[in-house]
Amino acid sequence: MAHLFLAIFLLVFGLNILVGISLPTWIVGLLAVIAGVLFLVERFKGRTPRN
C-alpha cells in the first residue's frame, strides 16, 4: 500500500514540475505524508511488545 501512495506522489510531483499543472501544495504534501506514514507503519508493524 505504501508503494502505491509513493508511486502516486511521484507521478503527481513529477507532473507538477514538468507540466506545471499547478496543484495546490497541500495535495502534494498530503500524498507525501500518507506515503511516509504508511512506510513507517509497514516497517514497525508487529514489532511492538505485547503485554
VOBA-1610 file (N, C-alpha, C; in pm, whole numbers, padded with zeros to 5 digits, always signed):
BEGIN
Met+00082-00119+00000Met+00000+00000+00000Met+00086+00125+00000Ala+00196+00120+00076Ala+00285+00236+00082Ala+00348+00263-00054His+00380+00155-00125His+00440+00173-00257His+00342+00238-00354Leu+00215+00207-00340Leu+00114+00267-00426Leu+00106+00418-00403Phe+00102+00460-00276Phe+00095+00603-00248Phe+00224+00674-00287Leu+00338+00606-00274Leu+00464+00665-00317Leu+00464+00685-00468Ala+00414+00586-00541Ala+00407+00598-00687Ala+00314+00712-00728Ile+00199+00723-00663Ile+00106+00831-00694Ile+00169+00966-00663Phe+00236+00975-00547Phe+00302+01100-00511Phe+00408+01138-00614Leu+00490+01042-00655Leu+00595+01073-00751Leu+00539+01115-00886Leu+00431+01051-00930Leu+00368+01091-01055Leu+00311+01233-01047Val+00240+01262-00940Val+00181+01395-00924Val+00291+01500-00910Phe+00394+01470-00832Phe+00504+01564-00811Phe+00578+01591-00943Gly+00605+01483-01017Gly+00674+01498-01145Gly+00593+01575-01247Leu+00464+01545-01255Leu+00379+01620-01348Leu+00366+01766-01307Asn+00364+01790-01178Asn+00354+01926-01129Asn+00478+02006-01170Ile+00594+01943-01167Ile+00717+02013-01205Ile+00729+02025-01357Leu+00705+01914-01429Leu+00726+01914-01574Leu+00622+01995-01649Val+00498+01972-01618Val+00389+02035-01694Val+00339+02161-01627Gly+00358+02171-01498Gly+00308+02288-01427Gly+00158+02285-01411Ile+00104+02171-01368Ile-00041+02158-01356Ile-00097+02242-01241Ser-00008+02304-01167Ser-00043+02399-01060Ser-00146+02345-00960Leu-00117+02228-00907Leu-00199+02175-00798Leu-00165+02251-00670Pro-00261+02260-00580Pro-00228+02320-00451Pro-00118+02239-00381Thr-00031+02308-00310Thr+00081+02239-00246Thr+00035+02143-00138Trp-00084+02165-00080Trp-00130+02076+00025Trp-00164+01938-00029Ile-00201+01927-00156Ile-00231+01796-00215Ile-00103+01714-00227Val+00003+01777-00280Val+00130+01707-00294Val+00186+01673-00156Gly+00175+01764-00063Gly+00223+01739+00072Gly+00145+01629+00141Leu+00015+01625+00122Leu-00068+01521+00182Leu-00031+01383+00128Leu-00008+01374-00002Leu+00034+01246-00060Leu+00169+01201-00004Ala+00260+01296+00015Ala+00391+01262+00071Ala+00378+01215+00216Val+00294+01281+00293Val+00276+01242+00434Val+00210+01105+00444Ile+00111+01079+00361Ile+00044+00949+00363Ile+00143+00838+00327Ala+00224+00860+00223Ala+00322+00760+00184Ala+00423+00736+00295Gly+00470+00843+00359Gly+00565+00829+00468Gly+00509+00755+00588Val+00386+00787+00625Val+00322+00720+00739Val+00301+00573+00708Leu+00258+00542+00587Leu+00237+00401+00551Leu+00367+00323+00552Phe+00476+00384+00505Phe+00605+00316+00511Phe+00647+00290+00655Leu+00627+00388+00744Leu+00663+00368+00884Leu+00577+00260+00949Val+00448+00259+00919Val+00359+00157+00976Val+00400+00018+00928Glu+00431+00006+00799Glu+00473-00124+00747Glu+00607-00166+00806Arg+00694-00071+00831Arg+00828-00102+00883Arg+00822-00153+01027Phe+00738-00089+01110Phe+00733-00123+01251Phe+00614-00211+01288Lys+00543-00260+01189Lys+00427-00346+01215Lys+00472-00478+01277Gly+00412-00512+01388Gly+00444-00637+01453Gly+00567-00632+01542Arg+00630-00518+01555Arg+00750-00508+01637Arg+00724-00446+01773Thr+00600-00416+01802Thr+00569-00359+01931Thr+00558-00471+02034Pro+00608-00448+02154Pro+00599-00554+02256Pro+00454-00575+02300Arg+00418-00700+02317Arg+00281-00732+02360Arg+00280-00762+02509Asn+00182-00708+02576Asn+00171-00729+02722Asn+00072-00837+02753
//
